[in-house]
Amino acid sequence: MLNLTVYVLIYVDDIIVTSSSNDAITTLLRDLNSEFALKDLGDLHYFLGIEVIKNEEGILLSQGKYAMELLTRVGMKDCKIAPRPLSVSEKTNCPRGTVGVRRQHKVQKYCGRTSVLNVNKA
């Protein structure tokens, strides 16, 4: 009996296919292509904020690139690492009510993006 594994990940209009058999991938893509317009983009390198790196042992999934892009966007790429997270009771030097609504929205947006890093942490 053939021990065959095929994984198909579909996200909106993107399809990722991998298998323990290259013939199975070829057959599946040929069958799908007979029903749908497909474009093979080759090996997977980056998807949904996850970098896919092939090595001799298999594949490595990393969010390092996503994290660096996020730090660059918020101007914190060259900041020093903190030994621990900021306490919620920590006092800031911003007087109450001085942070504008636009700034608050921006902070909330980036906090949401960092939560993706925490949820996917292995």
Jmol script that loads the backbone (N, CA, C; Angstrom):
load data "model"
ATOM      1  N   MET A   1       0.841  -1.181   0.000  1.00  0.00           N
ATOM      2  CA  MET A   1       0.000   0.000   0.000  1.00  0.00           C
ATOM      3  C   MET A   1       0.888   1.246   0.000  1.00  0.00           C
ATOM      4  N   LEU A   2       0.528   2.223  -0.825  1.00  0.00           N
ATOM      5  CA  LEU A   2       1.285   3.461  -0.967  1.00  0.00           C
ATOM      6  C   LEU A   2       0.955   4.406   0.182  1.00  0.00           C
ATOM      7  N   ASN A   3       1.999   4.909   0.846  1.00  0.00           N
ATOM      8  CA  ASN A   3       1.807   5.869   1.927  1.00  0.00           C
ATOM      9  C   ASN A   3       1.974   7.262   1.333  1.00  0.00           C
ATOM     10  N   LEU A   4       0.867   7.880   0.955  1.00  0.00           N
ATOM     11  CA  LEU A   4       0.881   9.162   0.255  1.00  0.00           C
ATOM     12  C   LEU A   4       0.209  10.222   1.111  1.00  0.00           C
ATOM     13  N   THR A   5       0.868  11.380   1.204  1.00  0.00           N
ATOM     14  CA  THR A   5       0.309  12.518   1.926  1.00  0.00           C
ATOM     15  C   THR A   5       0.271  13.705   0.987  1.00  0.00           C
ATOM     16  N   VAL A   6      -0.893  14.377   0.923  1.00  0.00           N
ATOM     17  CA  VAL A   6      -1.042  15.584   0.119  1.00  0.00           C
ATOM     18  C   VAL A   6      -1.678  16.652   1.007  1.00  0.00           C
ATOM     19  N   TYR A   7      -1.068  17.841   1.020  1.00  0.00           N
ATOM     20  CA  TYR A   7      -1.626  18.965   1.766  1.00  0.00           C
ATOM     21  C   TYR A   7      -2.012  20.048   0.771  1.00  0.00           C
ATOM     22  N   VAL A   8      -3.237  20.573   0.925  1.00  0.00           N
ATOM     23  CA  VAL A   8      -3.716  21.661   0.078  1.00  0.00           C
ATOM     24  C   VAL A   8      -4.210  22.766   1.009  1.00  0.00           C
ATOM     25  N   LEU A   9      -3.608  23.955   0.876  1.00  0.00           N
ATOM     26  CA  LEU A   9      -4.014  25.123   1.657  1.00  0.00           C
ATOM     27  C   LEU A   9      -4.598  26.139   0.695  1.00  0.00           C
ATOM     28  N   ILE A  10      -5.815  26.558   0.958  1.00  0.00           N
ATOM     29  CA  ILE A  10      -6.481  27.543   0.101  1.00  0.00           C
ATOM     30  C   ILE A  10      -6.779  28.776   0.935  1.00  0.00           C
ATOM     31  N   TYR A  11      -6.329  29.926   0.435  1.00  0.00           N
ATOM     32  CA  TYR A  11      -6.606  31.198   1.092  1.00  0.00           C
ATOM     33  C   TYR A  11      -7.013  32.190   0.011  1.00  0.00           C
ATOM     34  N   VAL A  12      -8.278  32.569  -0.006  1.00  0.00           N
ATOM     35  CA  VAL A  12      -8.883  33.461  -0.993  1.00  0.00           C
ATOM     36  C   VAL A  12      -8.620  32.907  -2.396  1.00  0.00           C
ATOM     37  N   ASP A  13      -7.676  33.487  -3.143  1.00  0.00           N
ATOM     38  CA  ASP A  13      -7.415  32.979  -4.491  1.00  0.00           C
ATOM     39  C   ASP A  13      -6.021  32.379  -4.619  1.00  0.00           C
ATOM     40  N   ASP A  14      -5.415  32.023  -3.499  1.00  0.00           N
ATOM     41  CA  ASP A  14      -4.100  31.378  -3.503  1.00  0.00           C
ATOM     42  C   ASP A  14      -4.244  29.927  -3.069  1.00  0.00           C
ATOM     43  N   ILE A  15      -3.504  29.046  -3.720  1.00  0.00           N
ATOM     44  CA  ILE A  15      -3.503  27.631  -3.370  1.00  0.00           C
ATOM     45  C   ILE A  15      -2.056  27.200  -3.170  1.00  0.00           C
ATOM     46  N   ILE A  16      -1.802  26.538  -2.059  1.00  0.00           N
ATOM     47  CA  ILE A  16      -0.484  25.962  -1.795  1.00  0.00           C
ATOM     48  C   ILE A  16      -0.676  24.455  -1.759  1.00  0.00           C
ATOM     49  N   VAL A  17       0.144  23.754  -2.528  1.00  0.00           N
ATOM     50  CA  VAL A  17       0.059  22.299  -2.598  1.00  0.00           C
ATOM     51  C   VAL A  17       1.427  21.716  -2.282  1.00  0.00           C
ATOM     52  N   THR A  18       1.452  20.734  -1.396  1.00  0.00           N
ATOM     53  CA  THR A  18       2.683  19.986  -1.141  1.00  0.00           C
ATOM     54  C   THR A  18       2.305  18.534  -0.889  1.00  0.00           C
ATOM     55  N   SER A  19       3.249  17.661  -1.119  1.00  0.00           N
ATOM     56  CA  SER A  19       2.966  16.240  -0.996  1.00  0.00           C
ATOM     57  C   SER A  19       4.248  15.464  -0.768  1.00  0.00           C
ATOM     58  N   SER A  20       4.083  14.243  -0.334  1.00  0.00           N
ATOM     59  CA  SER A  20       5.219  13.333  -0.205  1.00  0.00           C
ATOM     60  C   SER A  20       5.617  12.770  -1.570  1.00  0.00           C
ATOM     61  N   SER A  21       4.819  13.096  -2.598  1.00  0.00           N
ATOM     62  CA  SER A  21       5.088  12.599  -3.953  1.00  0.00           C
ATOM     63  C   SER A  21       4.962  13.739  -4.969  1.00  0.00           C
ATOM     64  N   ASN A  22       6.026  13.967  -5.739  1.00  0.00           N
ATOM     65  CA  ASN A  22       5.960  14.983  -6.796  1.00  0.00           C
ATOM     66  C   ASN A  22       4.935  14.613  -7.862  1.00  0.00           C
ATOM     67  N   ASP A  23       4.781  13.305  -8.129  1.00  0.00           N
ATOM     68  CA  ASP A  23       3.776  12.858  -9.107  1.00  0.00           C
ATOM     69  C   ASP A  23       2.364  13.220  -8.650  1.00  0.00           C
ATOM     70  N   ALA A  24       2.100  13.121  -7.360  1.00  0.00           N
ATOM     71  CA  ALA A  24       0.780  13.466  -6.825  1.00  0.00           C
ATOM     72  C   ALA A  24       0.505  14.960  -7.012  1.00  0.00           C
ATOM     73  N   ILE A  25       1.529  15.789  -6.799  1.00  0.00           N
ATOM     74  CA  ILE A  25       1.374  17.239  -6.996  1.00  0.00           C
ATOM     75  C   ILE A  25       1.071  17.522  -8.462  1.00  0.00           C
ATOM     76  N   THR A  26       1.835  16.917  -9.349  1.00  0.00           N
ATOM     77  CA  THR A  26       1.648  17.128 -10.790  1.00  0.00           C
ATOM     78  C   THR A  26       0.251  16.710 -11.222  1.00  0.00           C
ATOM     79  N   THR A  27      -0.197  15.561 -10.770  1.00  0.00           N
ATOM     80  CA  THR A  27      -1.536  15.067 -11.125  1.00  0.00           C
ATOM     81  C   THR A  27      -2.623  15.992 -10.589  1.00  0.00           C
ATOM     82  N   LEU A  28      -2.514  16.390  -9.326  1.00  0.00           N
ATOM     83  CA  LEU A  28      -3.521  17.276  -8.731  1.00  0.00           C
ATOM     84  C   LEU A  28      -3.577  18.609  -9.474  1.00  0.00           C
ATOM     85  N   LEU A  29      -2.415  19.213  -9.742  1.00  0.00           N
ATOM     86  CA  LEU A  29      -2.398  20.501 -10.442  1.00  0.00           C
ATOM     87  C   LEU A  29      -2.935  20.375 -11.867  1.00  0.00           C
ATOM     88  N   ARG A  30      -2.651  19.276 -12.534  1.00  0.00           N
ATOM     89  CA  ARG A  30      -3.190  19.052 -13.882  1.00  0.00           C
ATOM     90  C   ARG A  30      -4.716  18.962 -13.828  1.00  0.00           C
ATOM     91  N   ASP A  31      -5.242  18.217 -12.848  1.00  0.00           N
ATOM     92  CA  ASP A  31      -6.695  18.081 -12.705  1.00  0.00           C
ATOM     93  C   ASP A  31      -7.355  19.417 -12.354  1.00  0.00           C
ATOM     94  N   LEU A  32      -6.739  20.168 -11.449  1.00  0.00           N
ATOM     95  CA  LEU A  32      -7.280  21.480 -11.090  1.00  0.00           C
ATOM     96  C   LEU A  32      -7.232  22.441 -12.275  1.00  0.00           C
ATOM     97  N   ASN A  33      -6.149  22.363 -13.033  1.00  0.00           N
ATOM     98  CA  ASN A  33      -5.978  23.250 -14.180  1.00  0.00           C
ATOM     99  C   ASN A  33      -6.997  22.974 -15.278  1.00  0.00           C
ATOM    100  N   SER A  34      -7.540  21.762 -15.313  1.00  0.00           N
ATOM    101  CA  SER A  34      -8.564  21.454 -16.317  1.00  0.00           C
ATOM    102  C   SER A  34      -9.899  22.131 -15.975  1.00  0.00           C
ATOM    103  N   GLU A  35     -10.067  22.534 -14.706  1.00  0.00           N
ATOM    104  CA  GLU A  35     -11.309  23.175 -14.265  1.00  0.00           C
ATOM    105  C   GLU A  35     -11.152  24.674 -13.966  1.00  0.00           C
ATOM    106  N   PHE A  36      -9.944  25.065 -13.593  1.00  0.00           N
ATOM    107  CA  PHE A  36      -9.694  26.442 -13.167  1.00  0.00           C
ATOM    108  C   PHE A  36      -8.449  26.984 -13.858  1.00  0.00           C
ATOM    109  N   ALA A  37      -8.373  28.310 -13.961  1.00  0.00           N
ATOM    110  CA  ALA A  37      -7.167  28.931 -14.514  1.00  0.00           C
ATOM    111  C   ALA A  37      -6.140  29.034 -13.391  1.00  0.00           C
ATOM    112  N   LEU A  38      -5.052  28.288 -13.513  1.00  0.00           N
ATOM    113  CA  LEU A  38      -4.005  28.280 -12.503  1.00  0.00           C
ATOM    114  C   LEU A  38      -2.726  28.892 -13.048  1.00  0.00           C
ATOM    115  N   LYS A  39      -1.959  29.470 -12.146  1.00  0.00           N
ATOM    116  CA  LYS A  39      -0.635  29.976 -12.499  1.00  0.00           C
ATOM    117  C   LYS A  39       0.334  29.458 -11.448  1.00  0.00           C
ATOM    118  N   ASP A  40       1.309  28.662 -11.863  1.00  0.00           N
ATOM    119  CA  ASP A  40       2.291  28.108 -10.944  1.00  0.00           C
ATOM    120  C   ASP A  40       3.358  29.153 -10.670  1.00  0.00           C
ATOM    121  N   LEU A  41       3.475  29.575  -9.421  1.00  0.00           N
ATOM    122  CA  LEU A  41       4.457  30.582  -9.040  1.00  0.00           C
ATOM    123  C   LEU A  41       5.750  29.962  -8.514  1.00  0.00           C
ATOM    124  N   GLY A  42       5.870  28.650  -8.624  1.00  0.00           N
ATOM    125  CA  GLY A  42       7.099  27.981  -8.200  1.00  0.00           C
ATOM    126  C   GLY A  42       7.119  27.710  -6.710  1.00  0.00           C
ATOM    127  N   ASP A  43       8.327  27.551  -6.193  1.00  0.00           N
ATOM    128  CA  ASP A  43       8.487  27.251  -4.773  1.00  0.00           C
ATOM    129  C   ASP A  43       7.958  28.391  -3.906  1.00  0.00           C
ATOM    130  N   LEU A  44       7.406  28.025  -2.779  1.00  0.00           N
ATOM    131  CA  LEU A  44       6.856  28.983  -1.821  1.00  0.00           C
ATOM    132  C   LEU A  44       7.990  29.619  -1.017  1.00  0.00           C
ATOM    133  N   HIS A  45       7.976  30.953  -0.940  1.00  0.00           N
ATOM    134  CA  HIS A  45       8.992  31.665  -0.170  1.00  0.00           C
ATOM    135  C   HIS A  45       8.388  32.509   0.959  1.00  0.00           C
ATOM    136  N   TYR A  46       7.206  33.079   0.743  1.00  0.00           N
ATOM    137  CA  TYR A  46       6.599  33.980   1.725  1.00  0.00           C
ATOM    138  C   TYR A  46       5.092  33.918   1.562  1.00  0.00           C
ATOM    139  N   PHE A  47       4.357  33.728   2.654  1.00  0.00           N
ATOM    140  CA  PHE A  47       2.912  33.617   2.570  1.00  0.00           C
ATOM    141  C   PHE A  47       2.301  34.043   3.895  1.00  0.00           C
ATOM    142  N   LEU A  48       1.381  35.013   3.851  1.00  0.00           N
ATOM    143  CA  LEU A  48       0.656  35.490   5.037  1.00  0.00           C
ATOM    144  C   LEU A  48       1.593  35.857   6.191  1.00  0.00           C
ATOM    145  N   GLY A  49       2.690  36.527   5.875  1.00  0.00           N
ATOM    146  CA  GLY A  49       3.618  36.963   6.908  1.00  0.00           C
ATOM    147  C   GLY A  49       4.561  35.884   7.404  1.00  0.00           C
ATOM    148  N   ILE A  50       4.528  34.714   6.783  1.00  0.00           N
ATOM    149  CA  ILE A  50       5.402  33.617   7.187  1.00  0.00           C
ATOM    150  C   ILE A  50       6.391  33.330   6.065  1.00  0.00           C
ATOM    151  N   GLU A  51       7.667  33.381   6.397  1.00  0.00           N
ATOM    152  CA  GLU A  51       8.718  33.084   5.434  1.00  0.00           C
ATOM    153  C   GLU A  51       8.971  31.580   5.455  1.00  0.00           C
ATOM    154  N   VAL A  52       9.077  30.991   4.270  1.00  0.00           N
ATOM    155  CA  VAL A  52       9.300  29.551   4.132  1.00  0.00           C
ATOM    156  C   VAL A  52      10.716  29.354   3.594  1.00  0.00           C
ATOM    157  N   ILE A  53      11.561  28.710   4.375  1.00  0.00           N
ATOM    158  CA  ILE A  53      12.959  28.512   4.015  1.00  0.00           C
ATOM    159  C   ILE A  53      13.232  27.016   3.907  1.00  0.00           C
ATOM    160  N   LYS A  54      13.667  26.577   2.725  1.00  0.00           N
ATOM    161  CA  LYS A  54      14.012  25.171   2.529  1.00  0.00           C
ATOM    162  C   LYS A  54      15.450  24.933   2.966  1.00  0.00           C
ATOM    163  N   ASN A  55      15.674  23.797   3.643  1.00  0.00           N
ATOM    164  CA  ASN A  55      17.030  23.375   3.963  1.00  0.00           C
ATOM    165  C   ASN A  55      17.113  21.864   3.812  1.00  0.00           C
ATOM    166  N   GLU A  56      18.260  21.286   4.110  1.00  0.00           N
ATOM    167  CA  GLU A  56      18.451  19.845   3.893  1.00  0.00           C
ATOM    168  C   GLU A  56      17.582  18.988   4.808  1.00  0.00           C
ATOM    169  N   GLU A  57      17.106  19.533   5.915  1.00  0.00           N
ATOM    170  CA  GLU A  57      16.268  18.779   6.847  1.00  0.00           C
ATOM    171  C   GLU A  57      14.780  18.917   6.551  1.00  0.00           C
ATOM    172  N   GLY A  58      14.401  19.836   5.687  1.00  0.00           N
ATOM    173  CA  GLY A  58      12.988  20.062   5.381  1.00  0.00           C
ATOM    174  C   GLY A  58      12.736  21.531   5.135  1.00  0.00           C
ATOM    175  N   ILE A  59      11.745  22.081   5.840  1.00  0.00           N
ATOM    176  CA  ILE A  59      11.452  23.505   5.706  1.00  0.00           C
ATOM    177  C   ILE A  59      11.421  24.159   7.083  1.00  0.00           C
ATOM    178  N   LEU A  60      11.744  25.439   7.086  1.00  0.00           N
ATOM    179  CA  LEU A  60      11.703  26.240   8.296  1.00  0.00           C
ATOM    180  C   LEU A  60      10.685  27.350   8.074  1.00  0.00           C
ATOM    181  N   LEU A  61       9.766  27.504   8.998  1.00  0.00           N
ATOM    182  CA  LEU A  61       8.782  28.580   8.942  1.00  0.00           C
ATOM    183  C   LEU A  61       9.207  29.666   9.926  1.00  0.00           C
ATOM    184  N   SER A  62       9.297  30.897   9.446  1.00  0.00           N
ATOM    185  CA  SER A  62       9.787  31.990  10.280  1.00  0.00           C
ATOM    186  C   SER A  62       8.967  33.255  10.056  1.00  0.00           C
ATOM    187  N   GLN A  63       8.736  33.993  11.128  1.00  0.00           N
ATOM    188  CA  GLN A  63       8.084  35.288  11.033  1.00  0.00           C
ATOM    189  C   GLN A  63       9.084  36.421  11.232  1.00  0.00           C
ATOM    190  N   GLY A  64      10.372  36.108  11.165  1.00  0.00           N
ATOM    191  CA  GLY A  64      11.411  37.112  11.356  1.00  0.00           C
ATOM    192  C   GLY A  64      11.309  38.263  10.375  1.00  0.00           C
ATOM    193  N   LYS A  65      11.063  37.963   9.112  1.00  0.00           N
ATOM    194  CA  LYS A  65      10.958  39.009   8.093  1.00  0.00           C
ATOM    195  C   LYS A  65       9.755  39.912   8.388  1.00  0.00           C
ATOM    196  N   TYR A  66       8.630  39.302   8.755  1.00  0.00           N
ATOM    197  CA  TYR A  66       7.429  40.065   9.091  1.00  0.00           C
ATOM    198  C   TYR A  66       7.702  40.975  10.286  1.00  0.00           C
ATOM    199  N   ALA A  67       8.377  40.441  11.302  1.00  0.00           N
ATOM    200  CA  ALA A  67       8.683  41.224  12.503  1.00  0.00           C
ATOM    201  C   ALA A  67       9.588  42.405  12.169  1.00  0.00           C
ATOM    202  N   MET A  68      10.613  42.177  11.331  1.00  0.00           N
ATOM    203  CA  MET A  68      11.524  43.270  10.957  1.00  0.00           C
ATOM    204  C   MET A  68      10.804  44.333  10.127  1.00  0.00           C
ATOM    205  N   GLU A  69       9.918  43.918   9.220  1.00  0.00           N
ATOM    206  CA  GLU A  69       9.143  44.886   8.436  1.00  0.00           C
ATOM    207  C   GLU A  69       8.252  45.717   9.349  1.00  0.00           C
ATOM    208  N   LEU A  70       7.649  45.089  10.333  1.00  0.00           N
ATOM    209  CA  LEU A  70       6.787  45.796  11.280  1.00  0.00           C
ATOM    210  C   LEU A  70       7.597  46.791  12.116  1.00  0.00           C
ATOM    211  N   LEU A  71       8.760  46.377  12.603  1.00  0.00           N
ATOM    212  CA  LEU A  71       9.616  47.283  13.369  1.00  0.00           C
ATOM    213  C   LEU A  71      10.087  48.461  12.515  1.00  0.00           C
ATOM    214  N   THR A  72      10.384  48.204  11.246  1.00  0.00           N
ATOM    215  CA  THR A  72      10.806  49.274  10.339  1.00  0.00           C
ATOM    216  C   THR A  72       9.672  50.266  10.124  1.00  0.00           C
ATOM    217  N   ARG A  73       8.441  49.755   9.923  1.00  0.00           N
ATOM    218  CA  ARG A  73       7.281  50.634   9.694  1.00  0.00           C
ATOM    219  C   ARG A  73       7.007  51.570  10.854  1.00  0.00           C
ATOM    220  N   VAL A  74       7.239  51.090  12.073  1.00  0.00           N
ATOM    221  CA  VAL A  74       6.949  51.930  13.236  1.00  0.00           C
ATOM    222  C   VAL A  74       8.184  52.685  13.725  1.00  0.00           C
ATOM    223  N   GLY A  75       9.288  52.588  12.970  1.00  0.00           N
ATOM    224  CA  GLY A  75      10.498  53.332  13.313  1.00  0.00           C
ATOM    225  C   GLY A  75      11.236  52.788  14.518  1.00  0.00           C
ATOM    226  N   MET A  76      11.137  51.489  14.761  1.00  0.00           N
ATOM    227  CA  MET A  76      11.769  50.899  15.937  1.00  0.00           C
ATOM    228  C   MET A  76      12.822  49.841  15.591  1.00  0.00           C
ATOM    229  N   LYS A  77      13.233  49.797  14.339  1.00  0.00           N
ATOM    230  CA  LYS A  77      14.172  48.752  13.904  1.00  0.00           C
ATOM    231  C   LYS A  77      15.489  48.787  14.674  1.00  0.00           C
ATOM    232  N   ASP A  78      15.969  49.958  15.013  1.00  0.00           N
ATOM    233  CA  ASP A  78      17.255  50.078  15.682  1.00  0.00           C
ATOM    234  C   ASP A  78      17.137  50.279  17.193  1.00  0.00           C
ATOM    235  N   CYS A  79      15.948  50.046  17.744  1.00  0.00           N
ATOM    236  CA  CYS A  79      15.759  50.205  19.190  1.00  0.00           C
ATOM    237  C   CYS A  79      16.414  49.054  19.954  1.00  0.00           C
ATOM    238  N   LYS A  80      16.763  49.337  21.208  1.00  0.00           N
ATOM    239  CA  LYS A  80      17.356  48.313  22.064  1.00  0.00           C
ATOM    240  C   LYS A  80      16.267  47.386  22.588  1.00  0.00           C
ATOM    241  N   ILE A  81      16.634  46.148  22.813  1.00  0.00           N
ATOM    242  CA  ILE A  81      15.699  45.151  23.337  1.00  0.00           C
ATOM    243  C   ILE A  81      15.445  45.432  24.815  1.00  0.00           C
ATOM    244  N   ALA A  82      14.176  45.352  25.223  1.00  0.00           N
ATOM    245  CA  ALA A  82      13.822  45.544  26.631  1.00  0.00           C
ATOM    246  C   ALA A  82      13.930  44.202  27.351  1.00  0.00           C
ATOM    247  N   PRO A  83      14.394  44.212  28.604  1.00  0.00           N
ATOM    248  CA  PRO A  83      14.535  42.951  29.330  1.00  0.00           C
ATOM    249  C   PRO A  83      13.182  42.318  29.683  1.00  0.00           C
ATOM    250  N   ARG A  84      12.144  43.125  29.695  1.00  0.00           N
ATOM    251  CA  ARG A  84      10.797  42.608  30.000  1.00  0.00           C
ATOM    252  C   ARG A  84       9.775  43.564  29.395  1.00  0.00           C
ATOM    253  N   PRO A  85       8.546  43.078  29.192  1.00  0.00           N
ATOM    254  CA  PRO A  85       7.503  43.965  28.639  1.00  0.00           C
ATOM    255  C   PRO A  85       7.180  45.113  29.595  1.00  0.00           C
ATOM    256  N   LEU A  86       6.652  46.183  29.059  1.00  0.00           N
ATOM    257  CA  LEU A  86       6.242  47.328  29.856  1.00  0.00           C
ATOM    258  C   LEU A  86       5.038  46.942  30.705  1.00  0.00           C
ATOM    259  N   SER A  87       5.091  47.272  31.943  1.00  0.00           N
ATOM    260  CA  SER A  87       3.990  46.981  32.854  1.00  0.00           C
ATOM    261  C   SER A  87       2.784  47.846  32.491  1.00  0.00           C
ATOM    262  N   VAL A  88       1.592  47.300  32.643  1.00  0.00           N
ATOM    263  CA  VAL A  88       0.382  48.064  32.357  1.00  0.00           C
ATOM    264  C   VAL A  88       0.186  49.198  33.361  1.00  0.00           C
ATOM    265  N   SER A  89       0.820  49.095  34.529  1.00  0.00           N
ATOM    266  CA  SER A  89       0.696  50.150  35.536  1.00  0.00           C
ATOM    267  C   SER A  89       1.803  51.200  35.404  1.00  0.00           C
ATOM    268  N   GLU A  90       2.693  51.028  34.426  1.00  0.00           N
ATOM    269  CA  GLU A  90       3.800  51.966  34.216  1.00  0.00           C
ATOM    270  C   GLU A  90       3.264  53.353  33.885  1.00  0.00           C
ATOM    271  N   LYS A  91       3.836  54.374  34.492  1.00  0.00           N
ATOM    272  CA  LYS A  91       3.443  55.757  34.222  1.00  0.00           C
ATOM    273  C   LYS A  91       4.196  56.249  32.995  1.00  0.00           C
ATOM    274  N   THR A  92       3.504  56.944  32.120  1.00  0.00           N
ATOM    275  CA  THR A  92       4.153  57.522  30.943  1.00  0.00           C
ATOM    276  C   THR A  92       4.315  59.019  31.158  1.00  0.00           C
ATOM    277  N   ASN A  93       5.110  59.635  30.307  1.00  0.00           N
ATOM    278  CA  ASN A  93       5.290  61.078  30.441  1.00  0.00           C
ATOM    279  C   ASN A  93       4.317  61.851  29.556  1.00  0.00           C
ATOM    280  N   CYS A  94       3.299  61.194  29.027  1.00  0.00           N
ATOM    281  CA  CYS A  94       2.276  61.863  28.217  1.00  0.00           C
ATOM    282  C   CYS A  94       1.103  62.252  29.117  1.00  0.00           C
ATOM    283  N   PRO A  95       0.826  63.516  29.206  1.00  0.00           N
ATOM    284  CA  PRO A  95      -0.350  63.922  29.989  1.00  0.00           C
ATOM    285  C   PRO A  95      -1.628  63.323  29.393  1.00  0.00           C
ATOM    286  N   ARG A  96      -2.542  63.011  30.250  1.00  0.00           N
ATOM    287  CA  ARG A  96      -3.801  62.399  29.829  1.00  0.00           C
ATOM    288  C   ARG A  96      -4.505  63.269  28.786  1.00  0.00           C
ATOM    289  N   GLY A  97      -4.959  62.619  27.695  1.00  0.00           N
ATOM    290  CA  GLY A  97      -5.702  63.326  26.661  1.00  0.00           C
ATOM    291  C   GLY A  97      -4.846  63.988  25.606  1.00  0.00           C
ATOM    292  N   THR A  98      -3.504  63.841  25.686  1.00  0.00           N
ATOM    293  CA  THR A  98      -2.652  64.503  24.697  1.00  0.00           C
ATOM    294  C   THR A  98      -2.362  63.643  23.471  1.00  0.00           C
ATOM    295  N   VAL A  99      -2.633  62.358  23.571  1.00  0.00           N
ATOM    296  CA  VAL A  99      -2.419  61.475  22.418  1.00  0.00           C
ATOM    297  C   VAL A  99      -3.630  61.602  21.507  1.00  0.00           C
ATOM    298  N   GLY A 100      -3.407  62.077  20.297  1.00  0.00           N
ATOM    299  CA  GLY A 100      -4.502  62.298  19.360  1.00  0.00           C
ATOM    300  C   GLY A 100      -5.170  61.007  18.913  1.00  0.00           C
ATOM    301  N   VAL A 101      -6.377  61.120  18.396  1.00  0.00           N
ATOM    302  CA  VAL A 101      -7.148  59.968  17.940  1.00  0.00           C
ATOM    303  C   VAL A 101      -6.415  59.245  16.805  1.00  0.00           C
ATOM    304  N   ARG A 102      -5.818  60.006  15.879  1.00  0.00           N
ATOM    305  CA  ARG A 102      -5.090  59.380  14.766  1.00  0.00           C
ATOM    306  C   ARG A 102      -3.904  58.579  15.286  1.00  0.00           C
ATOM    307  N   ARG A 103      -3.185  59.141  16.247  1.00  0.00           N
ATOM    308  CA  ARG A 103      -2.035  58.447  16.836  1.00  0.00           C
ATOM    309  C   ARG A 103      -2.489  57.202  17.582  1.00  0.00           C
ATOM    310  N   GLN A 104      -3.589  57.321  18.309  1.00  0.00           N
ATOM    311  CA  GLN A 104      -4.119  56.190  19.059  1.00  0.00           C
ATOM    312  C   GLN A 104      -4.510  55.072  18.099  1.00  0.00           C
ATOM    313  N   HIS A 105      -5.148  55.402  16.983  1.00  0.00           N
ATOM    314  CA  HIS A 105      -5.545  54.402  15.994  1.00  0.00           C
ATOM    315  C   HIS A 105      -4.314  53.690  15.427  1.00  0.00           C
ATOM    316  N   LYS A 106      -3.257  54.455  15.157  1.00  0.00           N
ATOM    317  CA  LYS A 106      -2.017  53.885  14.610  1.00  0.00           C
ATOM    318  C   LYS A 106      -1.395  52.903  15.607  1.00  0.00           C
ATOM    319  N   VAL A 107      -1.353  53.279  16.872  1.00  0.00           N
ATOM    320  CA  VAL A 107      -0.802  52.412  17.905  1.00  0.00           C
ATOM    321  C   VAL A 107      -1.617  51.130  18.012  1.00  0.00           C
ATOM    322  N   GLN A 108      -2.946  51.257  17.996  1.00  0.00           N
ATOM    323  CA  GLN A 108      -3.804  50.084  18.084  1.00  0.00           C
ATOM    324  C   GLN A 108      -3.600  49.156  16.885  1.00  0.00           C
ATOM    325  N   LYS A 109      -3.424  49.733  15.691  1.00  0.00           N
ATOM    326  CA  LYS A 109      -3.211  48.943  14.480  1.00  0.00           C
ATOM    327  C   LYS A 109      -1.927  48.116  14.604  1.00  0.00           C
ATOM    328  N   TYR A 110      -0.851  48.742  15.058  1.00  0.00           N
ATOM    329  CA  TYR A 110       0.413  48.023  15.171  1.00  0.00           C
ATOM    330  C   TYR A 110       0.411  47.029  16.328  1.00  0.00           C
ATOM    331  N   CYS A 111      -0.318  47.325  17.377  1.00  0.00           N
ATOM    332  CA  CYS A 111      -0.454  46.358  18.470  1.00  0.00           C
ATOM    333  C   CYS A 111      -1.178  45.111  17.967  1.00  0.00           C
ATOM    334  N   GLY A 112      -2.184  45.306  17.128  1.00  0.00           N
ATOM    335  CA  GLY A 112      -2.889  44.174  16.533  1.00  0.00           C
ATOM    336  C   GLY A 112      -1.978  43.332  15.665  1.00  0.00           C
ATOM    337  N   ARG A 113      -1.094  43.987  14.930  1.00  0.00           N
ATOM    338  CA  ARG A 113      -0.160  43.250  14.069  1.00  0.00           C
ATOM    339  C   ARG A 113       0.860  42.474  14.897  1.00  0.00           C
ATOM    340  N   THR A 114       1.264  43.015  16.032  1.00  0.00           N
ATOM    341  CA  THR A 114       2.210  42.266  16.864  1.00  0.00           C
ATOM    342  C   THR A 114       1.537  41.073  17.522  1.00  0.00           C
ATOM    343  N   SER A 115       0.225  41.132  17.738  1.00  0.00           N
ATOM    344  CA  SER A 115      -0.473  39.991  18.326  1.00  0.00           C
ATOM    345  C   SER A 115      -0.413  38.776  17.409  1.00  0.00           C
ATOM    346  N   VAL A 116      -0.313  38.991  16.097  1.00  0.00           N
ATOM    347  CA  VAL A 116      -0.165  37.886  15.153  1.00  0.00           C
ATOM    348  C   VAL A 116       1.140  37.137  15.441  1.00  0.00           C
ATOM    349  N   LEU A 117       2.181  37.873  15.788  1.00  0.00           N
ATOM    350  CA  LEU A 117       3.458  37.245  16.120  1.00  0.00           C
ATOM    351  C   LEU A 117       3.327  36.392  17.368  1.00  0.00           C
ATOM    352  N   ASN A 118       2.610  36.880  18.374  1.00  0.00           N
ATOM    353  CA  ASN A 118       2.458  36.132  19.621  1.00  0.00           C
ATOM    354  C   ASN A 118       1.611  34.887  19.444  1.00  0.00           C
ATOM    355  N   VAL A 119       0.546  34.966  18.663  1.00  0.00           N
ATOM    356  CA  VAL A 119      -0.358  33.836  18.472  1.00  0.00           C
ATOM    357  C   VAL A 119       0.357  32.699  17.751  1.00  0.00           C
ATOM    358  N   ASN A 120       1.209  33.032  16.780  1.00  0.00           N
ATOM    359  CA  ASN A 120       1.865  32.008  15.988  1.00  0.00           C
ATOM    360  C   ASN A 120       3.190  31.531  16.578  1.00  0.00           C
ATOM    361  N   LYS A 121       3.569  32.055  17.724  1.00  0.00           N
ATOM    362  CA  LYS A 121       4.841  31.669  18.330  1.00  0.00           C
ATOM    363  C   LYS A 121       4.783  30.208  18.764  1.00  0.00           C
ATOM    364  N   ALA A 122       5.784  29.446  18.338  1.00  0.00           N
ATOM    365  CA  ALA A 122       5.788  28.004  18.663  1.00  0.00           C
ATOM    366  C   ALA A 122       6.318  27.754  20.060  1.00  0.00           C
TER     367      ALA A 122
END
end "model"
wireframe off; spacefill off
backbone 0.3
color backbone group
